[in-house]
Amino acid sequence: MPPRPEPRCPGLGPLRWLCRRVAAWPQRRVLALGRALAWLLTPLLASRRRIARINLALCFPQLDAAAREALVRANTRDSVTGLLEMIRAWYAPSSALAGLFEVEGLEHLRAAQAQGRGVLLLTAHFPNVDLGARLLGEALGAPMSCMVRRTGGSCGERLMQDGRRRVFAHVVGKKDVRGLLRALSGGARMVYLADQNFTYNSAFVPFFGVQAATLTTTPELARRAGVAIVPYWCQRLADGRYRVRVDAPWPQTDASDPSAFAARYMRELEAVIRAHPAQYLWWHRRFKTRPAGEASPY
């Protein structure tokens, strides 16, 4: 089958120009724009906010209705701001990012880099995940790589693909396992997200005390590529700066039992979310797939 022709996007050039301008703004202005856009877009995000409301009720049952609604509002703000952080990841000059972040645990990536080994950078669906990868690249002096879901054909996807190709060494399709293994074997540091609802190659493990279908193939991918699994997390602090934390590589013994590995992944992710609960992407149907006999909460 011949490749699908790229869509005609006459406004893409001006949009890229606008993205470059916004990406170079001071951080306080970017965050202010995020708050304003969240306020304006809230009526259009009713379905996403409904999903977030259900997820937060499941994961934080100890909160009363008023506290959960405040968290939904904060999550809307941080999720919309994440779109601007994505633009900064793709288009900001290094000078605009200097002084905006700190990195803990960079030595774990430097060790793999010195050995010429690739790394599977395990993280999760936070709106600023692209920015976290860009900041890691700035600190390491070498770009990260990423996997993407390709839906095909839209001008929005073309903007995303173009932006990611600017700052990532490899941009691999989500279903391109051969491309993933080839990049990892060549030394790529591949950002890898495995926290969404999966109906295949998954196991039910606890996430905030709720059984969640979680991908179990991550250890096997790392084994086939001969690389380490290194978790990393990026969170925005109260002062608007970012902390990127790189954890020590997980021992291969943890990868021998895929279900146990998935359970550890969810425990680690839960601990990270609890520190800044509004910054996780609660808009996806994390608990859609249920154990036998349970109905979807959505």
C-alpha positions as CSV (number, residue, x, y, z in Angstrom):
1,M,0.0,0.0,0.0
2,P,1.5,3.4,-1.0
3,P,2.1,5.9,1.9
4,R,-0.7,8.2,2.6
5,P,0.0,11.7,1.1
6,E,0.6,14.4,3.7
7,P,-2.4,16.8,4.1
8,R,-2.3,20.3,2.7
9,C,-1.9,22.6,5.6
10,P,-1.7,26.2,4.4
11,G,-1.7,27.6,7.9
12,L,1.1,25.4,9.2
13,G,3.9,27.9,8.5
14,P,2.3,30.8,10.5
15,L,1.4,28.3,13.3
16,R,5.0,27.2,13.6
17,W,6.0,30.9,13.7
18,L,3.5,31.4,16.5
19,C,4.8,28.3,18.4
20,R,8.4,29.6,18.2
21,R,7.3,33.0,19.6
22,V,5.4,31.5,22.5
23,A,8.1,28.9,23.2
24,A,10.6,31.7,23.8
25,W,8.4,33.6,26.3
26,P,9.3,33.8,30.0
27,Q,7.9,31.0,32.1
28,R,5.5,33.3,34.1
29,R,3.9,34.4,30.8
30,V,3.5,30.8,29.5
31,L,1.9,29.7,32.8
32,A,-0.4,32.8,32.7
33,L,-1.5,31.9,29.2
34,G,-2.1,28.3,30.3
35,R,-4.4,29.5,33.1
36,A,-6.3,31.8,30.7
37,L,-6.7,29.1,28.0
38,A,-7.9,26.6,30.6
39,W,-10.6,29.1,31.7
40,L,-11.7,29.7,28.1
41,L,-11.7,26.1,27.0
42,T,-13.4,24.6,30.1
43,P,-16.9,24.5,28.5
44,L,-15.4,22.6,25.5
45,L,-13.8,20.0,27.7
46,A,-16.9,18.7,29.5
47,S,-16.4,15.1,28.4
48,R,-12.7,15.1,29.4
49,R,-13.5,16.6,32.7
50,R,-16.2,14.0,33.3
51,I,-13.6,11.3,32.8
52,A,-11.2,13.0,35.2
53,R,-14.0,13.3,37.7
54,I,-14.7,9.6,37.6
55,N,-10.9,8.7,37.8
56,L,-10.4,11.0,40.7
57,A,-13.4,9.6,42.6
58,L,-11.9,6.1,42.2
59,C,-8.4,7.1,43.1
60,F,-9.1,9.6,45.9
61,P,-12.2,8.4,47.6
62,Q,-11.1,10.1,50.8
63,L,-11.7,13.5,49.3
64,D,-15.1,15.1,49.6
65,A,-16.9,16.3,46.5
66,A,-15.7,19.9,46.8
67,A,-12.1,18.9,47.1
68,R,-12.3,16.6,44.1
69,E,-13.9,19.3,42.1
70,A,-11.1,21.7,43.0
71,L,-8.7,18.9,41.8
72,V,-10.6,18.6,38.5
73,R,-10.2,22.4,38.0
74,A,-6.5,22.2,38.8
75,N,-6.1,19.3,36.5
76,T,-7.8,21.1,33.6
77,R,-5.4,24.0,34.1
78,D,-2.3,21.8,34.2
79,S,-3.5,19.7,31.2
80,V,-4.1,22.7,29.1
81,T,-0.8,24.2,30.2
82,G,0.8,21.0,29.2
83,L,0.0,21.8,25.6
84,L,2.1,25.0,25.9
85,E,4.8,23.0,27.6
86,M,4.8,20.6,24.7
87,I,5.3,23.6,22.3
88,R,8.2,24.7,24.5
89,A,9.7,21.3,24.3
90,W,9.7,21.4,20.5
91,Y,10.5,25.1,19.8
92,A,12.2,26.8,22.8
93,P,15.8,27.8,22.3
94,S,18.1,26.4,24.9
95,S,18.5,29.9,26.4
96,A,14.8,30.0,27.2
97,L,15.1,26.7,29.3
98,A,18.3,27.5,31.1
99,G,17.7,27.9,34.8
100,L,14.2,26.5,34.6
101,F,15.0,23.0,35.7
102,E,17.0,20.7,37.9
103,V,17.9,17.0,37.2
104,E,18.4,14.4,39.8
105,G,20.0,11.0,38.9
106,L,21.6,12.0,35.6
107,E,24.5,9.8,36.4
108,H,22.3,6.8,35.5
109,L,22.0,8.0,31.9
110,R,25.7,9.0,31.8
111,A,26.7,5.5,32.7
112,A,24.7,4.0,29.9
113,Q,25.9,6.7,27.5
114,A,29.6,5.9,28.4
115,Q,29.0,2.3,27.6
116,G,27.2,3.1,24.3
117,R,24.0,1.4,25.5
118,G,20.5,2.4,24.9
119,V,18.0,3.0,27.6
120,L,14.2,2.4,27.9
121,L,13.1,5.5,29.7
122,L,10.0,4.4,31.5
123,T,7.6,7.2,32.4
124,A,3.9,7.9,32.2
125,H,1.2,10.2,30.7
126,F,1.9,13.6,32.2
127,P,1.1,16.5,29.9
128,N,4.7,17.8,30.2
129,V,6.3,14.5,29.2
130,D,7.8,15.9,26.0
131,L,9.3,18.8,27.9
132,G,10.8,16.5,30.5
133,A,12.5,14.6,27.7
134,R,13.8,17.8,26.2
135,L,15.2,18.9,29.5
136,L,16.9,15.6,30.0
137,G,18.5,16.1,26.6
138,E,19.6,19.6,27.5
139,A,21.2,18.2,30.7
140,L,22.9,15.2,29.1
141,G,24.0,17.0,25.9
142,A,22.3,14.4,23.7
143,P,18.7,14.1,22.6
144,M,16.2,11.6,23.8
145,S,14.0,9.5,21.4
146,C,10.2,8.9,21.6
147,M,7.4,6.7,20.5
148,V,4.2,8.2,19.1
149,R,0.7,7.1,18.2
150,R,0.2,7.9,14.5
151,T,-3.5,8.4,13.6
152,G,-2.6,9.7,10.2
153,G,-3.6,12.6,8.0
154,S,-4.4,15.5,10.2
155,C,-2.6,18.9,10.2
156,G,-2.4,18.7,14.0
157,E,-0.5,15.4,13.8
158,R,1.8,16.9,11.2
159,L,2.6,19.8,13.5
160,M,3.4,17.3,16.3
161,Q,5.5,15.1,14.1
162,D,7.5,18.1,12.8
163,G,8.0,19.5,16.3
164,R,9.2,16.2,17.7
165,R,11.6,15.6,14.8
166,R,13.2,18.9,15.8
167,V,14.3,17.7,19.2
168,F,14.2,13.9,19.3
169,A,16.8,11.7,17.8
170,H,14.3,9.0,16.8
171,V,10.5,9.3,16.5
172,V,9.1,5.7,16.3
173,G,5.5,4.7,15.7
174,K,3.8,3.1,18.6
175,K,3.3,-0.2,16.7
176,D,6.8,-0.2,15.1
177,V,8.4,-2.8,17.4
178,R,11.3,-3.4,15.0
179,G,12.0,0.3,14.7
180,L,12.0,0.5,18.5
181,L,14.4,-2.4,19.0
182,R,16.6,-1.0,16.2
183,A,16.8,2.4,17.8
184,L,17.5,0.9,21.3
185,S,20.2,-1.4,20.0
186,G,21.8,1.6,18.4
187,G,22.1,3.4,21.7
188,A,18.8,5.5,21.8
189,R,17.4,6.7,25.0
190,M,13.7,6.0,24.3
191,V,10.9,7.6,26.2
192,Y,8.4,4.9,26.9
193,L,4.9,5.2,28.3
194,A,3.0,2.1,29.3
195,D,0.3,3.4,31.8
196,Q,-2.8,3.6,29.6
197,N,-5.6,1.1,29.5
198,F,-4.6,-2.0,27.5
199,T,-6.8,-4.8,26.3
200,Y,-3.9,-7.0,25.2
201,N,-0.6,-8.2,26.7
202,S,-1.7,-6.9,30.0
203,A,-2.4,-7.9,33.6
204,F,-4.6,-6.4,36.3
205,V,-2.6,-4.8,39.0
206,P,-3.5,-2.2,41.7
207,F,-3.4,1.5,40.9
208,F,-4.6,3.6,43.7
209,G,-6.3,0.5,45.1
210,V,-8.2,-0.1,41.8
211,Q,-7.4,-3.0,39.5
212,A,-6.0,-1.5,36.2
213,A,-5.1,-3.3,33.0
214,T,-1.4,-2.6,32.6
215,L,1.0,-3.6,29.8
216,T,3.3,-6.4,30.7
217,T,5.7,-6.5,27.6
218,T,8.0,-3.8,28.8
219,P,10.6,-6.2,30.4
220,E,10.6,-8.4,27.3
221,L,11.3,-5.4,25.0
222,A,14.2,-4.3,27.2
223,R,15.6,-7.9,27.2
224,R,15.4,-8.2,23.4
225,A,17.2,-4.9,22.9
226,G,19.7,-5.6,25.6
227,V,19.0,-2.3,27.4
228,A,18.3,-1.2,30.9
229,I,14.9,0.1,32.1
230,V,15.4,3.5,33.8
231,P,12.3,5.3,35.2
232,Y,12.2,9.1,35.0
233,W,9.6,11.7,36.1
234,C,9.1,15.4,35.3
235,Q,7.0,17.6,37.6
236,R,6.5,21.3,37.8
237,L,7.2,22.8,41.2
238,A,5.3,25.6,42.9
239,D,7.7,28.2,41.7
240,G,7.2,27.2,38.0
241,R,10.5,25.4,37.7
242,Y,10.8,21.8,36.8
243,R,12.4,18.8,38.6
244,V,13.4,15.9,36.5
245,R,14.2,12.8,38.5
246,V,16.0,9.8,36.9
247,D,15.8,6.7,39.0
248,A,18.3,3.9,39.2
249,P,17.9,1.1,36.6
250,W,15.5,-1.6,37.7
251,P,17.3,-4.9,38.3
252,Q,16.7,-7.6,35.6
253,T,15.3,-9.8,38.4
254,D,12.3,-7.4,38.5
255,A,11.7,-8.1,34.8
256,S,11.5,-11.9,35.2
257,D,7.9,-11.7,36.3
258,P,6.0,-9.3,33.9
259,S,3.0,-9.0,36.3
260,A,5.2,-8.1,39.2
261,F,7.0,-5.6,37.0
262,A,3.7,-4.0,36.0
263,A,2.6,-3.8,39.7
264,R,5.9,-2.1,40.7
265,Y,5.5,0.4,37.8
266,M,2.0,1.3,39.1
267,R,3.3,1.6,42.7
268,E,6.1,4.0,41.6
269,L,3.7,6.0,39.4
270,E,1.2,6.3,42.2
271,A,3.8,7.7,44.5
272,V,4.8,10.3,41.9
273,I,1.2,11.3,41.3
274,R,0.5,11.8,45.0
275,A,3.1,14.5,45.2
276,H,1.4,16.5,42.4
277,P,-2.0,14.9,41.7
278,A,-3.2,17.6,39.3
279,Q,-0.3,17.1,36.9
280,Y,-1.3,13.6,35.7
281,L,-3.3,13.2,32.6
282,W,-6.6,12.1,34.2
283,W,-8.5,12.6,30.9
284,H,-7.9,9.0,29.6
285,R,-10.1,6.1,30.6
286,R,-7.6,4.3,32.7
287,F,-10.0,1.8,34.2
288,K,-12.1,1.1,31.0
289,T,-11.1,-2.6,30.8
290,R,-12.4,-4.4,33.9
291,P,-12.0,-7.9,35.4
292,A,-14.7,-10.4,34.6
293,G,-18.0,-9.3,36.0
294,E,-17.2,-5.7,36.5
295,A,-18.7,-2.9,34.5
296,S,-16.7,0.0,33.1
297,P,-17.1,3.1,35.3
298,Y,-17.4,5.4,32.3
